[in-house]
């Protein structure tokens, strides 16, 4: 496990130990005995300051809402650098992961001595393991140009490197709490997950020392980030991380003697939009595609990317099923799989001691995958199926579709007598909270 941080670290560790032996942490002593109030929990896309905007004049409904997201304690210096490219930035969700995805891609191309995607892919896992450690883009690029094997440690990837499957072996999660319509940073805690020993020990091809200009340069990166759609509220920090990385790489001399080229692109949180963007990037010669934002979108476009022999590198996919997707070694991610997050999220819920829990998820690989991971962790903690209710909803197909109607689901939760409701979704999940309130469910703040 990673080192735990924050004022309640000891409580988290103790709770985790109880979970391992199958005891429901805190279940015998709820915070406050009640059968009429429901505490809300969230994750990832709805644990951002931008989420309150989706609720508009009813933003107070999420006051007190708790949840988790993959997040490393970000240094103030890094936040300041992010704000230098986006002064209006208010959230940092996956900013570190998007920054690291771009830096790792650049270092892999430099070590490969080529922009050929297959050669870049062979270097990506090795960039993060078993070499001379470096942390700054300029220092790492200098070592790579000299043909030195490196071990990159960046903002999100700061403990162990990638597994053989091309994803983080360890992760840091933040437990977040909304105050009055905004996240209360003073209540944020960090807890680690994963195992250092899961990092790859395989040796990549020998690095190539740069000697003059490389005919295949420049390295071209294509964006496949959620500028629009249900996940658009996560776009600003993702985009800021990418922009900062490209800026710092090019300030340090670029890759293979040329500035990195960035092709902007939207995944729309929509399969059709994403596939069109991928096709455009392939036509325009992108070597590595950074994205998609949502796991389900990556599942949709991955066959097209692989067929074209390109690399798909996501900073925010967490669907655990992507680990075993057939990708011919061309898919990578800096976000940890939900098999790690399920434990952290279950811990947060169980600390409040609810006796009846409803798990609501958007109907896609991300939502249903994380829902199942949390359910399994609750079961391990002794929470039987009679105490957990699973519900899913179909997210709107696009911005022109009617808004989500969760009236029936909200009524079902009320009749069930849930004391805790976990909502796994993106911007559209605000409709779940509205429906709960409209059905007469008393939301605890």
C-alpha positions, 0 to 999 in steps of 0.5 A: 500500500502507498503511504496514507496521508491526512488527519484521518489516515489512522482511521482509514488504515483501521477501517481497511484492516476490518474490511480485510477480515470481513467486518463492516467498518462502523456498521455497529455504530452509525453516525446518527440513527435515522431511517428517513435521511439519505447520505449521498456519495459520488465518484470521479466525474461528479466529485468536481466543483463544476458538478454543482453548476449542473444542479444550478439553483439546487446546488445545495442538494450536494452539500455534504456529499462525499466521494473518491477519485484518483488523485495525488496530492498536487504540489502548489508549484504544479497547480501554478504551472497549470494555471499559467496555461488556464488561469480560470482552472478551478478543478484538477481532476486527472490534470496530473494524469494527462500531463504524465501521459503526454510526457511518457509518450514523448520520452518513449518516442525519444528513446525509440529514436522514431515516431513509429507508433509500434516502436513508441509502444515498446518503450512506454512501460520501460519509461516508467521502470528500472532506469535512471530516475528523473522527474522533470521533462527537461532532465528526462529528455536530456537523458533520453537523447543521450541514450540513457535508460530512464525511470520517469516519476511524475505528478501522478506516477510517483511511487511505482511504474506501469504493469506489463499491461501498461497501467499504474501498479499503484495509485493514490485516491482522494476522499472528497467532501462538498461543503456549501456548493463547492468541495471543502479542501480542508476535508480532503484525505488521501489513501494509497492502493495497489502493490509496488511489486506489480510493476513490470520488470521486463526490459524494453528495446535498447534506447537509441542515442540521438544523432542529428535530425530524425526523418520521421519527426515531428511527433504528432499527438492527437487529442481525444478529450471530452470537450463536449458531452456528459464528461465535459465538466472534466475537460478543463483540467485534462486539457490544461495538463496536456497543454502544460506538458506540450509547452514544457517538452517544446521548451526543452527542445522537443522530441527527436529535434523537432517541437511536438505537434498537438492536434486538438480533438473532441470525443464528445462523450459520444461514440460517433463523435469519437470515432470521427475524431480518431479517423481525422487524427489518423488521416492527419498523421497522429502517432499517439492519441491522448484519450478518450475521456470515458472508458466506454468511449475508449472501448468503442474506438480502440479497434479503429486505433489498433487497426490503424497501428496507432497508440491510444493513451488515456489519462482518465479511463478506469474501467478494470475490464480494459486491462484485458482488452485485445490491444496488440500492445497499443493501449495505455493509461495513467489512470488506475483501474477501478479494481483499486478504487472500489476498495477506497470507495467502499471504505468511505461509505462504510465509515458512516455505518449505513444499513441499507445502501443503493448503488446507482450507475450509468449503464456503460462499462465504467459505471457498471464496472465500478458498481460491481467493484464496490458491491464486491468490496461491500460483500467482503465487508459482510454487507449482504445482498439484502442490504445493497440495491443495484440500479442503473440508468441509460445516459442520454445519447447526446445533448439533443436527447431528453434529459435523464428521467430517474423518477422511477428509480428515485421512488424505488430507492425511497421505498427501499429505505436506503440510508446511503446512495452512491451515484456513479456517473458524469454530468447527467447524474445530477438528474438522479439527485434532483429526482431523489429530492423531488420524490421526497427523499430527505438528503442528509447534509 
